Amino acid sequence: MRTLPFRQTPSPHLPLLPRPPADERLDQERRTLVFGVVAMGLLGTTLLTWNSYTQFQSGHASQEKATADLVYAALQLKLVNSESLVRGLAGLDRASEEVTLAELQRFVSAVGAGGPALEGIGTLGYATAASGRVPIRLIAPLNPGNRLLLGSDLRSLIRNSGQALRQDASPHEGWLFSGRPGPGGPAFLVQVLPIGGSNGTAGRGTAPPSTWAFATLPLRDFLVAALDHPLMRLKEEVDLQLYSGDRADPRQLLYDSRNRPGAEVLPHALSRPFETGGQRWLLLVQVPLQVSGPWLPTWEVVLLLGLTSSVLAGLVSDQFLQRRRALEREERSLGAMRRNWEASLEWFHLYRQAFSLIQDGVVITDSTGFILTCNEAYSAITGYELEELVGRNPRMMKSGYQDKAFYAALWEQLLASDRWAGEIWNRRANGEIYPVWMQMGVVRDASGAPSHYVAALADQTRLREKDRQLEYLGYHNPLTELPNLQMAELQLGQLCQQTQPLVVIWVELDGVKRIEESFGPAKGDELVKVVVERLNRFVGPTDVLAQVGRSEFLIVHSLDPADPTGVQIAGRILAGLSDPIGPVETLEVALAAWAGVSCFPQDSREPENLLLFAATALGQARRQEVGTILRYSGEMTIRSRHRLAIEAHLQRALETGQLELYYQPQVDSQGDLLGAEALLRWRSPEFGPVSPLEFLPIAETSDLIHRIGAWVLEDACRQWQGWVQAGLAPGRVAVNLSTRQFQDPRQSVPELVQHCLARTGLSTGLLELEITESCLMPALGTREQLLKLKELGVELAIDDFGTGFSSLSTIHTFPVSKLKIDRSFVDGVDTNLTSQAIVRATLAMARGLGVSTLAEGVERPEELDFLLRCGCPAYQGFLFSRPLAATEFEALLRRGVAANSVAGTQPARVHLP
């Protein structure tokens, strides 16, 4: 506080006396003290004021640096966000053949709905190069002002447009240019991303860019939006300047927050140069110094400041130091917060993406059960939008299928174990009731109380539908939707509970497989559907029609008293099937079939026995000519069991050496031996001699044919090679091949023959393989194997020629060297005019094709005479020799050798009658 020396007023009655020297010294001391105090106070005030000023300047500089860094980070983040929007436009262009205005507007609406990403963005759009210009094709938002920009050159918006939109740009490199505002217009930036020549070439660098996605960024709005971020809002006002380039050149000034005409460079501002979008930029940031009044005190308050300077200086200094430390802590905290926010945002996007990709519906509720959020799958399953679900309880979707006890047990288990899983029936928004498999869990807070509930549910509707379809397919044919054998047996069992006599007819079609092999499975499907349509004509409302195989059908019909065996109705059914069926690949197809019949209750009262008996009768009918209908009898079961016994013993016969080969000679017109056909014989200890006509069809229906065929080929080649090495001239051995041998997945026929010849040493020129015409069907794919056999040098002959359905084109394309005229045409050929015509035509065709012929089954001299007159070159049959055992055939060979002058140089001869 300022003090003054006391001064008395002189009394008018007393004279004024001079002061003594002591008082003057005291006053002088006081004045000196006062002046000292004043000087010390002034000096202290000055020093403290200067110290405070310097500390204030230091704090202001630190604050200004932190503010400049924050503004720079906000600008960079906003530029990254805007570039992401432009890259989103590029992705939209690549995902669409041609982006439309509606798609662009939906994209802008979707981005705007997701947050403040569009704040500070002026326009978004596309521009496409054409005739030396880059006209703007699409722009959004499409307000009247932006509508004027449609069709204008994108380069007209850019300063120094000559350097912009280069044709050598990479589709992944974005550009940032300073805009070219109109007179008095606000400054803006243009962010451009080249997309590519077309959607198909974008991103591969194979074509210069012809399409650009762009965004305009009004600088004032853009910077305001960048600094308005929740984590980057400034507490003080700042002055900003943005320059194009790396120097503060007034000519390159793009933006000045002071909005002064002809503004100069901000003095003492902090600079933040940066490079983005292929351009250099300079950002100047200045925080104005807020000072109220002069820094130095006046003389009137010097003494007052001197008295309080010690306290105030300390307080002010401490406050500034604390402020400085607080600013530093705030800066560090703000940086850590920004990094955490960026990391959290990245993880949030990852979790959100994963949450949306989960196919099961996921819902999260609060502790009271009200929905907080859910994923897209949950909305799709329930039929409710997210906005309709938030704040509501999932119990609104209850179907009523489960009672209160069910839900009470559910909550009891959930709260006890924090988990529950089970099936629940819910109701969709449209009222549809559907099953879901639901798994629920409890989220607890620090006190252990439930804070949230999480549920994941999988819609079981499709699974249930698939189960129903599988169950249906388990009892029905998928093509015709007719009951299969299992369903037919169930339906037959129900009919057998009644007293009405029934007939069970098991029908098998002949020809479906050939149609499929010739024209493909699709034609076979069409044929089966036509057959079902015809069979439905014979089925009443109480009857059963089932498809029990690809070409097998079962009919359960009421038995007519006038037809006690059911054969008549079966005959009418087969007759209805035999009518020509519409053209299949320009061919009129006529089907034939076999049928087996059993009757209820005459044959049995059990459904399984009735089906078994009908199948047994069908099996017996199948061994007869097409069109045969057989009524079941007990003898059929005996024959069927005999067939099974034959198959079982045939397996052992192959293992114990009961099979042997016989050889039937083949001769020319002079009686010279050309070779022989190897014929298989079986002498069983249980059944005696078994005809090949009996056991070979059984082997054909099982895998035994592969083993038997390999054994026959091996034994015949080994025996033949033995005779050749013995100096005999057996000619060529003919071995029959089954059609099924060409379908062996383990080994092809050329491999089988090649290995056999290698093991036995027999020359390929001495082996002839006989195949039937069925082997030439294109669907079997045997042509490649036959060509490989021809490359090995093995001769190929068609056995039983004329009984199949081969054509001249088929024979011409296959490597066939011999045709064997079937015995059915040779038998009685001397008197049968039809057989004569067939034989003559076959011989003429063979000569035209350059292949040889052999007539088999020649048994009478009259037949031989006719064949000789026709010029048939080779023969085989009982007229020349029956099939001979190996020892007998060897004796024949040796007799022929003994009759020749030089042993082994001429073939054996067979006496011609």
Residue pairs with C-beta under 8 A, 6 or more apart in sequence:
1 304
1 307
2 303
2 304
2 307
3 34
5 27
5 30
10 16
19 27
37 303
37 306
38 302
38 303
38 306
40 306
41 302
41 303
41 305
41 306
41 307
41 309
42 302
42 306
44 306
44 309
44 310
44 313
45 297
45 302
45 305
45 306
45 309
46 296
47 313
48 309
48 312
48 313
48 316
48 317
49 295
49 296
49 297
51 313
51 317
52 313
52 316
52 317
52 320
53 295
55 317
55 320
55 321
55 324
56 320
58 324
59 320
59 323
59 324
59 327
60 287
60 289
62 324
62 327
62 328
62 331
63 236
63 287
63 327
64 270
64 285
64 286
64 287
65 270
66 327
66 330
66 331
66 334
67 234
67 236
67 238
67 285
67 287
68 270
68 272
68 283
68 285
69 272
69 331
70 232
70 234
70 334
71 226
71 227
71 234
71 238
71 240
71 272
71 283
71 285
72 272
72 274
72 283
72 285
73 232
73 338
74 226
74 227
74 229
74 232
75 223
75 226
75 283
76 274
76 276
77 226
77 229
77 232
78 120
78 222
78 225
78 226
79 176
79 191
79 276
79 277
81 117
82 120
82 121
82 191
82 215
82 217
82 222
83 174
83 191
83 193
83 277
85 111
85 117
85 118
85 121
85 124
85 215
86 124
86 174
86 191
86 192
86 193
86 213
86 214
86 215
87 174
87 193
87 213
88 107
88 111
89 99
89 104
89 107
89 124
89 125
89 126
89 193
89 213
89 215
90 171
90 193
90 195
90 202
90 213
92 99
92 103
92 104
92 107
93 99
93 126
93 195
93 199
93 202
93 211
93 213
94 195
94 199
94 202
94 203
96 103
96 199
97 199
99 126
99 138
100 138
101 138
101 140
101 142
104 124
104 125
104 126
104 138
104 140
105 140
105 141
105 142
107 124
108 118
108 124
108 140
108 141
111 117
111 118
112 118
116 225
119 221
119 225
119 228
120 217
120 218
120 221
120 222
120 223
120 224
120 225
120 226
121 215
121 216
121 217
121 222
122 188
122 215
122 216
122 217
122 218
122 221
123 139
123 140
123 141
123 146
123 149
123 215
123 216
124 139
124 140
124 213
124 214
124 215
125 136
125 137
125 138
125 139
125 140
125 149
125 213
125 214
125 215
126 136
126 137
126 138
126 211
126 212
126 213
126 214
127 134
127 135
127 136
127 137
127 154
127 211
127 212
127 214
128 134
128 135
128 137
128 210
128 211
128 212
129 165
129 209
129 210
129 211
133 153
133 155
134 153
134 154
134 155
134 165
134 212
135 151
135 152
135 153
135 154
136 149
136 150
136 151
136 152
136 153
136 154
137 150
138 150
139 146
139 147
139 149
139 150
140 146
149 157
154 165
154 190
154 192
154 212
154 214
155 161
155 164
155 165
156 180
157 179
157 180
157 190
157 216
158 164
158 165
158 177
158 178
158 179
158 180
158 190
159 177
159 178
159 179
159 180
159 244
160 177
161 180
164 175
164 177
164 192
165 175
165 192
165 194
165 212
167 208
167 209
168 208
169 175
169 194
169 208
169 209
170 194
170 205
171 194
171 195
171 196
171 202
171 203
171 205
171 209
172 203
173 193
173 194
173 278
174 191
174 192
174 193
174 277
174 278
175 191
175 192
175 193
175 277
175 278
175 279
176 189
176 190
176 191
176 192
176 276
176 277
176 278
176 279
177 189
177 190
177 191
177 192
177 277
177 279
178 187
178 189
178 190
178 244
178 254
178 279
179 187
179 188
179 189
179 190
179 216
181 187
181 188
186 218
186 219
186 220
187 218
187 219
187 220
187 254
187 255
188 216
188 217
188 218
188 219
188 222
189 216
189 217
189 219
189 222
189 254
190 214
190 215
190 216
190 217
191 214
191 215
191 216
191 217
191 277
192 212
192 213
192 214
192 277
193 212
193 213
193 214
194 209
194 211
194 212
195 202
195 209
195 211
195 212
195 213
196 202
196 203
196 204
196 207
196 209
196 210
196 211
197 206
197 207
197 208
197 209
197 210
197 211
198 207
198 210
201 207
219 242
219 254
219 255
220 255
223 240
223 242
223 255
223 257
226 232
227 233
227 234
231 334
231 337
231 338
231 341
232 338
236 287
236 290
237 287
237 288
238 257
238 285
238 286
238 287
238 288
239 256
239 257
239 258
239 266
239 269
239 284
239 285
239 286
239 287
239 288
240 255
240 256
240 257
240 283
240 284
240 285
241 248
241 253
241 255
241 256
241 257
241 263
241 265
241 266
241 269
241 283
241 284
242 253
242 254
242 255
242 281
242 282
242 283
242 284
243 249
243 252
243 253
243 254
243 281
243 282
243 283
243 284
244 252
244 254
244 279
244 280
244 281
245 252
245 280
245 281
245 282
246 273
246 280
246 281
246 282
247 282
248 265
248 271
248 282
248 284
250 263
250 264
250 265
253 263
256 263
265 284
266 284
266 286
267 286
268 286
269 284
269 285
269 286
270 284
270 285
270 286
271 282
271 283
271 284
272 282
272 283
272 284
272 285
273 280
273 281
273 282
273 283
274 280
274 281
274 283
275 281
297 305
305 312
355 362
355 375
356 375
356 376
358 375
358 377
358 456
359 377
359 458
360 377
360 456
360 457
360 458
361 374
361 375
361 377
361 378
361 379
361 380
361 381
361 382
361 436
361 456
361 457
361 458
361 459
362 374
362 375
362 377
362 378
362 454
362 455
362 456
363 371
363 373
363 374
363 375
363 378
363 389
363 394
363 454
363 455
363 457
364 371
364 372
364 373
364 374
364 452
364 453
364 454
365 371
365 372
365 393
365 394
365 452
365 453
365 454
365 455
366 372
366 451
366 452
366 453
367 449
367 450
367 451
367 452
367 453
369 393
369 394
369 395
369 453
370 391
370 392
370 393
371 389
371 390
371 391
371 392
371 393
371 394
372 390
372 452
373 386
373 390
374 386
374 389
378 389
378 457
379 385
379 386
379 389
381 428
381 436
381 457
381 459
382 389
382 397
382 426
382 428
382 429
383 428
383 429
383 430
383 432
384 429
388 429
394 455
397 426
397 427
397 428
398 426
398 427
399 425
399 426
399 427
399 433
400 427
401 425
401 433
402 424
402 425
410 420
410 422
410 440
413 419
413 420
414 420
414 440
414 442
415 442
415 450
418 441
418 442
418 444
419 439
419 440
419 441
419 442
420 438
420 439
420 440
421 437
421 438
421 439
421 440
422 437
422 438
423 435
423 436
423 437
423 438
423 460
424 435
424 436
424 438
424 457
425 433
425 434
425 435
425 436
426 433
426 434
426 435
426 436
427 433
427 434
428 434
434 459
434 460
434 461
435 459
435 460
435 461
435 464
436 457
436 458
436 459
436 460
437 457
437 458
437 460
438 455
438 456
438 457
438 458
439 455
439 456
439 457
440 453
440 454
440 455
441 453
441 454
441 455
442 450
442 452
442 453
442 454
443 450
443 451
443 452
443 453
443 454
444 450
444 451
445 451
474 484
474 486
475 483
475 484
475 486
475 487
475 490
476 482
476 483
476 484
476 487
477 483
477 484
477 547
479 525
479 528
479 529
479 547
480 528
480 529
480 532
480 547
482 532
482 545
482 546
482 547
482 553
483 491
483 544
483 545
483 546
483 547
484 546
484 547
484 548
485 546
485 548
485 554
485 611
487 546
488 544
488 546
488 548
488 554
488 556
488 611
489 607
489 608
489 611
491 544
491 546
491 556
492 502
492 504
492 544
492 556
492 607
492 610
492 611
493 607
495 502
495 542
495 544
495 556
495 600
496 502
496 600
496 601
496 605
496 606
496 607
496 610
500 558
500 559
501 558
501 559
501 599
501 600
501 601
501 602
502 556
502 557
502 558
502 559
502 599
502 600
502 610
503 556
503 557
503 558
503 559
503 563
503 566
503 569
503 570
503 597
503 598
503 599
503 600
504 554
504 555
504 556
504 566
504 597
504 598
504 599
504 600
504 610
504 611
504 613
504 614
505 554
505 555
505 556
505 557
505 566
505 569
505 570
505 573
505 595
505 596
505 597
505 614
506 548
506 552
506 553
506 554
506 595
506 596
506 597
506 611
506 614
506 615
506 617
506 618
507 535
507 552
507 553
507 554
507 555
507 570
507 573
507 574
507 577
507 593
507 594
507 595
507 618
508 549
508 551
508 552
508 553
508 593
508 594
508 595
508 618
508 622
509 531
509 551
509 552
509 553
509 577
509 591
509 592
509 593
510 551
510 591
510 592
510 593
510 594
510 626
511 589
511 591
511 592
512 524
512 527
512 528
512 550
512 551
512 591
513 524
513 550
513 551
514 777
514 805
515 523
515 524
515 527
515 584
515 589
516 523
516 524
516 779
517 777
517 778
517 779
517 780
518 585
518 777
518 778
518 779
519 584
519 585
523 584
523 585
524 550
526 584
527 581
527 584
527 589
527 591
528 547
528 550
528 551
530 581
530 582
531 553
531 577
531 591
532 545
532 547
532 553
534 576
534 577
534 579
535 545
535 553
535 555
535 573
535 576
535 577
536 545
537 576
538 555
538 557
538 569
538 572
538 573
538 576
539 545
539 555
539 557
540 557
540 558
542 558
543 555
543 556
543 557
543 558
544 554
544 555
544 556
545 553
545 554
545 555
546 553
546 554
546 555
547 553
547 554
548 554
552 618
554 611
554 614
555 573
557 566
557 569
559 566
559 599
559 600
560 568
560 569
562 568
563 569
564 599
564 602
565 597
565 599
565 631
566 597
566 599
566 631
567 597
567 629
567 631
570 595
570 597
570 629
571 629
573 595
574 592
574 593
574 595
574 627
574 629
577 591
577 592
577 593
578 590
578 591
578 592
578 593
578 627
579 590
580 588
580 589
580 590
581 588
581 589
581 590
581 591
582 588
582 589
583 589
592 626
592 627
593 626
593 627
594 618
594 621
594 622
594 624
594 626
594 627
594 628
594 629
595 617
595 618
595 621
595 628
595 629
595 630
596 613
596 614
596 615
596 616
596 617
596 618
596 619
596 620
596 621
596 629
596 630
596 632
597 614
597 617
597 629
597 630
597 631
597 632
598 604
598 610
598 611
598 613
598 614
598 617
598 631
598 632
599 610
599 631
599 632
600 610
603 609
603 610
603 613
603 632
604 610
604 613
613 632
613 636
613 637
614 632
616 632
616 636
616 637
616 640
617 630
617 631
617 632
617 633
617 636
618 630
619 636
619 640
620 630
620 636
620 639
620 640
621 628
621 629
621 630
622 628
623 697
624 630
630 636
643 698
645 686
646 687
646 690
646 694
646 695
646 698
647 698
647 699
647 702
647 704
649 684
649 686
649 687
650 682
650 695
650 698
650 699
650 704
651 704
652 658
653 659
653 682
653 684
654 704
654 707
654 708
654 711
658 682
658 683
658 684
658 685
659 680
659 681
659 682
659 708
659 711
660 680
660 681
660 682
660 683
660 885
660 886
661 678
661 679
661 680
661 681
661 712
661 715
661 716
661 719
661 886
662 678
662 679
662 680
662 681
662 883
662 884
662 885
662 886
662 889
663 676
663 677
663 678
663 679
663 733
663 883
663 884
663 885
663 886
663 889
664 676
664 677
664 679
664 876
664 881
664 882
664 883
664 884
665 673
665 675
665 676
665 876
665 880
665 881
665 884
665 889
665 892
665 910
666 673
666 674
666 675
666 676
666 677
666 731
666 734
666 854
666 874
666 875
666 876
667 673
667 674
667 874
667 875
667 876
667 880
667 910
667 912
668 674
668 873
668 874
668 875
669 868
669 872
669 873
669 874
669 875
670 909
670 912
671 880
671 909
671 910
671 911
671 912
672 906
672 907
672 908
672 909
672 910
673 729
673 730
673 731
673 892
673 893
673 896
673 907
673 908
673 909
673 910
674 731
674 732
674 874
674 907
675 730
675 731
675 732
675 733
675 734
675 768
676 730
676 731
676 733
676 734
676 884
676 889
677 733
677 734
677 735
677 736
677 770
677 876
678 712
678 716
678 733
678 734
678 735
678 736
679 692
679 883
680 692
680 696
680 708
680 712
681 689
681 692
681 883
682 689
682 690
682 692
682 695
683 689
683 690
684 690
696 705
698 704
699 705
699 708
700 738
700 740
705 738
705 740
705 741
706 740
706 741
706 744
706 746
709 737
709 738
709 741
710 752
710 756
712 735
712 736
713 735
713 752
713 753
713 756
714 756
714 759
714 760
716 733
716 735
717 733
717 735
717 756
717 757
717 760
717 762
717 767
718 760
718 762
719 886
720 730
720 733
720 760
720 762
720 766
720 767
721 760
721 761
721 762
723 730
723 890
723 893
724 730
724 762
724 763
724 766
727 897
727 903
727 904
728 890
728 893
728 894
728 897
728 904
729 893
729 896
729 897
729 904
729 905
729 906
729 907
729 908
730 766
730 889
730 893
731 766
731 907
732 765
732 766
732 767
732 768
732 795
733 766
733 767
733 768
734 768
734 769
734 770
734 797
735 767
735 768
735 769
735 770
736 769
736 770
736 771
736 799
737 749
737 769
737 770
737 771
737 775
739 771
739 772
739 774
739 775
739 780
741 749
741 752
742 748
742 749
742 775
742 780
742 782
742 785
743 780
748 785
748 788
749 785
749 789
750 785
750 788
750 789
750 792
753 767
753 769
753 789
753 792
753 794
754 792
757 763
757 764
757 767
757 792
764 792
764 793
764 794
765 793
765 795
767 794
767 795
768 794
768 795
768 796
768 797
768 818
769 789
769 794
769 795
769 796
769 797
770 797
770 798
770 799
770 820
771 782
771 786
771 796
771 797
771 798
771 799
772 798
772 799
772 800
772 804
773 798
773 800
773 801
773 803
773 804
773 805
773 806
774 780
774 804
775 782
775 786
776 782
776 783
776 798
776 804
776 806
776 810
776 811
776 814
778 810
783 813
783 814
786 796
786 814
786 815
787 815
789 796
789 815
790 796
790 815
795 817
795 818
796 814
796 815
796 816
796 817
796 818
797 816
797 817
797 818
797 819
797 820
797 854
798 806
798 811
798 816
798 818
798 819
798 820
799 820
799 856
800 820
800 822
800 823
801 819
801 820
801 821
801 822
801 842
802 821
802 822
802 824
802 825
802 838
802 842
803 822
803 824
808 845
808 849
811 819
811 849
811 851
812 849
816 851
817 851
817 852
818 851
818 852
818 853
818 854
819 842
819 845
819 846
819 851
819 852
819 853
819 854
820 853
820 854
820 855
820 856
820 876
821 839
821 842
821 853
821 854
821 855
821 856
821 872
822 856
822 857
823 856
823 857
823 877
824 857
825 835
825 838
825 839
825 842
826 835
826 839
826 855
826 856
826 857
826 858
826 863
826 867
826 877
827 835
827 857
827 859
827 863
828 835
828 863
829 835
829 836
829 839
829 863
829 866
829 867
830 860
830 862
830 863
830 865
830 866
831 862
836 866
839 855
839 866
839 867
839 870
839 872
840 870
842 853
843 853
843 870
843 871
843 872
846 852
846 853
852 873
852 874
853 872
853 873
853 874
854 872
854 873
854 874
854 875
854 876
855 867
855 872
855 874
855 875
855 876
855 877
856 875
856 876
856 877
857 876
857 877
858 864
858 867
858 875
858 876
858 877
858 878
858 879
858 880
859 877
859 878
859 879
860 879
861 879
861 913
863 879
864 875
864 879
864 912
864 913
867 875
879 913
880 910
880 911
880 912
881 892
881 910
884 892
892 908
892 910
893 908
895 908
896 906
896 907
896 908
896 909
897 903
897 904
897 908
899 908
899 909
900 906
